[in-house]
Amino acid sequence: MQTVILAAGRGTRMRPLTDRRPKPMLPVADRPLVAHTADAAIEAGATDITLVVGYEAGDVRDYFGDERGGVPVEFAVQSEQRGTADAVRAAAPHLDPDEPFVVLNGDALYDVPTLSTLYEGTPAVGSFRVDDPSSYGVLDTDDEGFVTGVVEKPADPPSDLVNAGAYVFPAEAHDWLDVDESDRGELELTDVLAATCEAYDVRGVAFERWLDVGRPWELLEANEWKLGELEPRIDGDVSERAELDGPVVVEAGATVRSGVVIEGPVLVRSGATVGPNAYVRGHTLVGEHAKVGHAVEVKNSVLMEGATVGHLSYVGDSLLGRDVNFGAGTKVANLRHDGEPVRQMLKGELVSSGRRKYGVVLGDGVKTGINASLNAGVRIPTGGTVKPGESVLYDRVDETDAGDEASDHGATGHAATDDEATAGED
């Protein structure tokens, strides 16, 4: 079935990681986030894919080319982000108007068996059961279980099924894409779903596993999911004096030196170097050409391409952007001593990550001096620096700056801890 994947958004809540690339191209295990969506769609039954691109569109085009897994790939440009219905309307010229079509969010992970069930019939909408649906779009259903509409962030949710951003629309829906602006000033695909519900019995298909990747800690969770699916494989150069335990993948061109202990699931990508005498554990991605050096411990973290943690450092539950460089002795705190979830500034608000253990988020090219300390929940902007011996206690990303780099001086808000909750590492 013809499939549209929405990948035009910037992902401002994911800053600073999205200062120089679109959120769907952030790494999740061995490929970008949106590639997992595309691969799941192909396995479920996509016959051709149209990727809707916008911000940093060249990254998406360069990665996918004109086919993936034998399925043709085309691109549609949404020049201005005006909502999901507008994005699908941009893709319409690439679709057969006489055939049904699937729409998927390019920043979400879907389990393949359920997605295959979604593809089996028209029309349908994907859902996921949550304990507290009040902050989501919630599906309303009738007595027979058919979906009758979506209620956005209701105080009294009609069900525990939230909209998973996966739709199968009938051919007639091509004519229903010209919707009115919502109260948010956007053209919403849920209005197209509402029109479909009026004309058809719409199946609700509940995903066994689904993840909307909108915030930094959800990128960690996405990597935990996909790294957890690794099958052990050693194609790179691993010292006889290294110890590998559990699902560990060392790609061709990667090097693991003597004295290293790796406890999977861990992926060491091509060109990366680990050791000597380093400890890597948990769900960890060591990206292409990244370096984990002597007496370094990395736990449950993502080191993106070219990131370097060279000497005597600890990184836990953190996201390090491309070409980050840690000075010797840099330490990351990743938990609150009061046992409460670590909090992080997002779009001017202090938000709970829901995670007891959560470290830092560093933009591309961040550099720390020797013996620096980074507090749990801190973000440092693209190109930011930390002085030798400095303790960074507060968030440094300037939310008022939507440009490529933000100021790396001053505090824009509290990070994870406060005077009553000091941070540690674990």
ChimeraX attribute file (.defattr): number of C-alpha atoms within 10 A of each C-alpha:
attribute: neighborCount
match mode: 1-to-1
recipient: residues
	/A:1	18
	/A:2	19
	/A:3	26
	/A:4	31
	/A:5	26
	/A:6	25
	/A:7	28
	/A:8	28
	/A:9	24
	/A:10	20
	/A:11	20
	/A:12	18
	/A:13	16
	/A:14	22
	/A:15	29
	/A:16	28
	/A:17	26
	/A:18	24
	/A:19	22
	/A:20	18
	/A:21	19
	/A:22	25
	/A:23	30
	/A:24	29
	/A:25	21
	/A:26	20
	/A:27	23
	/A:28	24
	/A:29	27
	/A:30	20
	/A:31	13
	/A:32	17
	/A:33	23
	/A:34	25
	/A:35	23
	/A:36	21
	/A:37	21
	/A:38	27
	/A:39	15
	/A:40	19
	/A:41	28
	/A:42	21
	/A:43	14
	/A:44	20
	/A:45	17
	/A:46	21
	/A:47	15
	/A:48	20
	/A:49	26
	/A:50	23
	/A:51	27
	/A:52	25
	/A:53	28
	/A:54	22
	/A:55	22
	/A:56	18
	/A:57	22
	/A:58	12
	/A:59	15
	/A:60	24
	/A:61	15
	/A:62	9
	/A:63	13
	/A:64	16
	/A:65	12
	/A:66	14
	/A:67	12
	/A:68	16
	/A:69	10
	/A:70	10
	/A:71	14
	/A:72	15
	/A:73	20
	/A:74	17
	/A:75	23
	/A:76	24
	/A:77	16
	/A:78	24
	/A:79	14
	/A:80	12
	/A:81	16
	/A:82	15
	/A:83	18
	/A:84	24
	/A:85	23
	/A:86	20
	/A:87	30
	/A:88	24
	/A:89	20
	/A:90	18
	/A:91	23
	/A:92	17
	/A:93	10
	/A:94	16
	/A:95	19
	/A:96	12
	/A:97	15
	/A:98	11
	/A:99	14
	/A:100	20
	/A:101	23
	/A:102	23
	/A:103	22
	/A:104	23
	/A:105	23
	/A:106	27
	/A:107	28
	/A:108	20
	/A:109	24
	/A:110	23
	/A:111	16
	/A:112	20
	/A:113	14
	/A:114	17
	/A:115	24
	/A:116	17
	/A:117	16
	/A:118	25
	/A:119	23
	/A:120	13
	/A:121	14
	/A:122	19
	/A:123	24
	/A:124	27
	/A:125	25
	/A:126	25
	/A:127	24
	/A:128	21
	/A:129	18
	/A:130	13
	/A:131	7
	/A:132	12
	/A:133	23
	/A:134	19
	/A:135	12
	/A:136	19
	/A:137	21
	/A:138	26
	/A:139	26
	/A:140	20
	/A:141	18
	/A:142	10
	/A:143	6
	/A:144	8
	/A:145	12
	/A:146	19
	/A:147	24
	/A:148	21
	/A:149	21
	/A:150	22
	/A:151	20
	/A:152	17
	/A:153	14
	/A:154	14
	/A:155	10
	/A:156	9
	/A:157	20
	/A:158	15
	/A:159	16
	/A:160	18
	/A:161	26
	/A:162	26
	/A:163	24
	/A:164	26
	/A:165	22
	/A:166	23
	/A:167	30
	/A:168	27
	/A:169	22
	/A:170	20
	/A:171	17
	/A:172	15
	/A:173	20
	/A:174	20
	/A:175	12
	/A:176	17
	/A:177	23
	/A:178	16
	/A:179	17
	/A:180	12
	/A:181	14
	/A:182	11
	/A:183	7
	/A:184	9
	/A:185	10
	/A:186	16
	/A:187	23
	/A:188	22
	/A:189	23
	/A:190	20
	/A:191	21
	/A:192	20
	/A:193	26
	/A:194	17
	/A:195	18
	/A:196	23
	/A:197	19
	/A:198	12
	/A:199	11
	/A:200	16
	/A:201	17
	/A:202	25
	/A:203	22
	/A:204	23
	/A:205	22
	/A:206	20
	/A:207	22
	/A:208	14
	/A:209	16
	/A:210	20
	/A:211	18
	/A:212	17
	/A:213	22
	/A:214	16
	/A:215	18
	/A:216	21
	/A:217	24
	/A:218	15
	/A:219	24
	/A:220	23
	/A:221	18
	/A:222	22
	/A:223	23
	/A:224	22
	/A:225	17
	/A:226	17
	/A:227	24
	/A:228	18
	/A:229	12
	/A:230	18
	/A:231	11
	/A:232	16
	/A:233	13
	/A:234	14
	/A:235	13
	/A:236	19
	/A:237	15
	/A:238	18
	/A:239	15
	/A:240	10
	/A:241	14
	/A:242	17
	/A:243	16
	/A:244	19
	/A:245	13
	/A:246	14
	/A:247	19
	/A:248	24
	/A:249	23
	/A:250	24
	/A:251	20
	/A:252	16
	/A:253	16
	/A:254	25
	/A:255	23
	/A:256	27
	/A:257	22
	/A:258	17
	/A:259	19
	/A:260	24
	/A:261	22
	/A:262	27
	/A:263	19
	/A:264	22
	/A:265	25
	/A:266	30
	/A:267	24
	/A:268	31
	/A:269	25
	/A:270	20
	/A:271	20
	/A:272	25
	/A:273	24
	/A:274	28
	/A:275	24
	/A:276	21
	/A:277	19
	/A:278	25
	/A:279	22
	/A:280	27
	/A:281	21
	/A:282	19
	/A:283	27
	/A:284	30
	/A:285	32
	/A:286	31
	/A:287	27
	/A:288	22
	/A:289	22
	/A:290	28
	/A:291	25
	/A:292	27
	/A:293	23
	/A:294	21
	/A:295	20
	/A:296	25
	/A:297	22
	/A:298	26
	/A:299	21
	/A:300	26
	/A:301	26
	/A:302	29
	/A:303	30
	/A:304	25
	/A:305	24
	/A:306	22
	/A:307	27
	/A:308	24
	/A:309	28
	/A:310	22
	/A:311	21
	/A:312	20
	/A:313	25
	/A:314	22
	/A:315	28
	/A:316	27
	/A:317	28
	/A:318	29
	/A:319	25
	/A:320	28
	/A:321	27
	/A:322	23
	/A:323	21
	/A:324	26
	/A:325	23
	/A:326	26
	/A:327	23
	/A:328	22
	/A:329	22
	/A:330	27
	/A:331	24
	/A:332	28
	/A:333	26
	/A:334	27
	/A:335	28
	/A:336	25
	/A:337	15
	/A:338	12
	/A:339	11
	/A:340	16
	/A:341	20
	/A:342	26
	/A:343	24
	/A:344	30
	/A:345	24
	/A:346	21
	/A:347	15
	/A:348	13
	/A:349	12
	/A:350	16
	/A:351	16
	/A:352	17
	/A:353	19
	/A:354	12
	/A:355	16
	/A:356	17
	/A:357	23
	/A:358	32
	/A:359	31
	/A:360	27
	/A:361	27
	/A:362	26
	/A:363	27
	/A:364	27
	/A:365	19
	/A:366	22
	/A:367	22
	/A:368	23
	/A:369	18
	/A:370	20
	/A:371	20
	/A:372	21
	/A:373	23
	/A:374	27
	/A:375	27
	/A:376	33
	/A:377	35
	/A:378	30
	/A:379	30
	/A:380	30
	/A:381	27
	/A:382	27
	/A:383	19
	/A:384	22
	/A:385	18
	/A:386	23
	/A:387	15
	/A:388	16
	/A:389	15
	/A:390	15
	/A:391	15
	/A:392	21
	/A:393	22
	/A:394	24
	/A:395	28
	/A:396	24
	/A:397	30
	/A:398	24
	/A:399	20
	/A:400	10
	/A:401	10
	/A:402	12
	/A:403	10
	/A:404	14
	/A:405	19
	/A:406	22
	/A:407	18
	/A:408	19
	/A:409	15
	/A:410	12
	/A:411	15
	/A:412	16
	/A:413	20
	/A:414	18
	/A:415	25
	/A:416	32
	/A:417	24
	/A:418	12
	/A:419	5
	/A:420	9
	/A:421	15
	/A:422	16
	/A:423	22
	/A:424	16
	/A:425	19
	/A:426	13
